[in-house]
Amino acid sequence: MTGSTVPQELPSNLRRKFLIAGVGYLLLYASWLVWGRQEPFERLWVGNLALIFTSLVAGTAAFRAQSKLEPGRLRAAWRWLTAGLGFWAAGDILNLIPLFANFGKVFRFSFADFVILGGYLSFWVGLTVYPRRPRPHFGRLPILFDTTIVTASVLTLVWIAAFQPLVPLLPSLPNGELIPLVYPVVDLVSLLLLTALFLLSDSTRLPIPLGWAGLGLAAFAFSDLALVSQLLNGSYTAGSPIDLGWACGDLLLVFASISQLVAQNSTRPGRASLLLSFRSMQRLLPLLTVLALGGYTLFLWQFYGQFNQPGLWVTLVLALGLVARQGMLAGESELQKYASLVNSIAEPAFVCDAHGRLRLVNPALLAAAGYSNAQDLLGQPVQQILHPAAGVAQILAEALLQGWSGEIHLRRRGGSLIPISLALRPLQSERDSRLTLAGTAHDLSKQKRQQASLQAAYEQIALDRAELETLNTRLEHRVAEKTADLVLALQQLEEQNLALQQLDRLKSDFVSLVSHELRAPLTNISGGIELLLSASQSVGDRPRHNLELVQAEIQRLSHFVESILDLSALDAGHLPLYPAPVSLQGVVQNLKKGGGADSQRFRWEIPEDLPPIMADEQALSSILFHLLDNACKYAPEGEILISARPASGRLQIDVADCGPGIPEEALPLIFERFYRQDSADARAVYGHGLGLYIVSRLLSAMQGEIQAANRAVGGACFSFWLPCADNKGREDEPQSASD
């Protein structure tokens, strides 16, 4: 089907209005036909004008329907149908003109009759080219049998029932005109054409507009037969009730156009029950028409004593045709089993005869080859779907002998090729010796694509491997060069490191020597000043104050020298430590006795029942001294809290102040050697950045640890831990601070 409709779904209320208007018009027209005035002039004009109106409405509706369709076969069919309706409307108009009513008499035919008959020809063309889906079948012969039987039965029945009784009355026709007999004949041809289309079409996709058109033609046939009957009886008058059939037929054709506008496609499936009845009617229609012909013939014989010999002979011949048809249907039913098996296969499959003509194809093959209808392939040579076509004949010959399998290409409808794996096997019927071939195919497109991808990947890998080998060779040369450079640089670094280590030792030795040499003079000077301050009472207040300042600076310098000496000993690993069970309370008492200017700020929270710890007493005193000194320098106001408590086999000592705290960025660096929080604090706070470093080294030597943090209430807190003596035996050997 090359054309399709543009969806023009009419509102349900508008369709209801069309139906009400049509029925209302028919009721009004029927009322006038029955109870209207009987003047011949009025009957002639009103009756004909009413028919012209319905003809024009039918033609207009058909023209609108075809104008809404896309270009294609469906639109072409509706153009022919529209032209036929237009001819009929023109013929009805010409019948009103007396000039044309008697113009150009040829065989008693008027010009208007020729126009109307031309409309029938155009209408037949439209019905023939109307797109439809063919009826599924395994051969054309059964369908041709059905069509022939139905046509012969209907023609014979119509001849016996309608035309044969009129033959004796033909001489009584007015003026000997034959035209009244022509219209029932063309109506019968139209109905037979629709019946043949019904038998040849798929019942699941029957065109709805053709159904309405068939009803309209049936209404025309009824009125035309009634017209002939009244003419033969001499009782026909213009504007009689038989005109109602023509008006009703026009309105039914209007509904055919409306159904085309409503339809989503030119054909559409109906409900399951309706489709089942259509399918049953297709199968039973030949039998029903033959039974109707035979029954009518017997009816005339039994009740009227009229023995109709043609009807009897036609009935007998058609009955024999039905017997032959049943044999075909039995064979078709047997083939249907194989067809169901083939159709259910997911892979493309087909059956062809010994000459290579396709007899059966499954939906998978249709989809793979790009066809939508099996009728496009059935009866065609298998070369139409296999490539190369030149070698297919040899393949078929070999397959008929022993079967054949191999790779070949499937030709799609557009000309494109699909690689397939084809297997052909010979089949032989039990009833005859004719051979057929069953073929199954497997699409190799995916495998071929994967194979091509793998081949491309292999080639790319080979190229990458060659390039990698080249790069590897270059890299080896570069690595060798860089290794040589690194070896040379390493040698230079080792030499420089040795030189730096030697310089560092010289520096340490020099600092240690200088500090050691400064210790004795500073001690002597400090002792001399103490003698002066204690022995001489005649020293004035001002000289005494100056001597005290000098003594304080000498003590600070001495403390710095001691720190330098301790640091040198730590770096050299010459500071021996003797960890032993030590009571923290004893070390605290010694610190309290030493006093100091800020000792009144200290708040000691040291419980009496604390366990002894493993530590060097002098080192522990130095640790506490440096932490307290650091707290006093950086927290000049507020109390300094010293507390202790056991914690998981260790003793935790905290030194907390109320100062400004430690910046977060300084916490990781605060235990580094010579580190000061801010270079500006060197002017406000005396120190050299060695106290906390010494504390960290001493605790590390005694298997302890320390950390600094800021308190939530403000100030800094230094916490350190030392192992309890209960969890560790006493060590006799001294430990070096460098351990």
Buried (B, 14 or more C-beta within 10 A) or exposed (E): BEBBBEEBEBEEEEBEEBEEEBEEBBEEBBEBBEEBEEEEEBBBBBBBEBBBBBBBBBBBBBBBBBEBBEEBBBBBBBBBBBBBBBBBBBBBBBBBEEEBBEEEEEEEBBBBBBBBBBBBBBBBBBBEBBBBBBBEBBBEEBBEBBBBBBBBBBBBBBBBBBBBEBEEEEEEBEEEBEBBBBBBBBBBBBBBBBBBBBBBBBBBBBBBBBBBBBBBBBBBBBBBBBBBBBBBEEEBEBBBEBBBBBBBBBBBBBBBBBBBBBBEBBBBEBEEEEBEEBBEEBEEBBBEBBBBBBEBBBEBBEEEEBEBEEBBEBBEBBBEBBEEBEEBBEBBEEBEEBBEEBBEEEBBBBBBBBEBBBBBBBBBBBEBBBBEEBBBBBEBBBBBBBBEEEEBBEBBEEBBEEEBBEEBBBBBBEEEEBBBBBBBBBEEEEEEEEBBBBBBBEBBEEEEEEEEEEEEEEEEEEEEEEEEEEEEEEEEEEEEEEEEEEEEEEEEEEEEEEEEEEEEEEEBEEBBEEBEEBBEEBEEBBEEBEEBBEEEEEBEEEEEEEBEEEBEEBEEBBBBBBBBBBBBBBBBEEBBBBBBBBBBBEBBEEBEEEEBEBBEBBEBEBEEEBBBBBBBBEBBBBBBBBBBBBBBBBBBEEBBBBBBEBEEEBBBBBBBBBBEBBEEEBBEEBBEBEEBBEEEEEEEBEBBBBBBBBBBBBBBBBBBEBEBBBBEEBBBBBBBBBBBBEEBEEEEEEBBBBE
